[in-house]
Amino acid sequence: MDSVSKSDIDKNFGKILRDFRIKNKLTQEQLSEKLGISLKYISRIENGNNGVKTQTLINYMNILGITPNTIYAPFITNEDVIKNIEISEKLSFLSEDKKDFINSMIDLVKNLN
């Protein structure tokens, strides 16, 4: 397994968080108010100069609508996990009705044993 550097993780997280902030039409200042963290900290995170605390990352994800797969997928090398991520990504494009249907089908198949 290839080792992933903290710097690579910080840069990737920063880019994703910045892209989602912009997609949500928020300034760094507006986001800092929503997160309750300093503007300077947000800038350092988005530039990949600072790691992000787990609590802050979860708050970012909730506020900006970011899935864990979006954050972590670039670093995953386990083939089983990659397959699960691919399925999850495909599901994310479906309507809520279709997601409910697929969920019911999964429950049905799971209970066949």
Protein Blocks (a to p, Z undefined) as FASTA:
>chain_A
ZZddfklmmmmmmmmmmmmmmmnopafklmmmmnopafklmmmmmnopaccdfklmmmmm
mmnopafklmmmmmpcbfklmmmmmmmmmmmmpcfklmmmmmmmmmmmmmmZZ
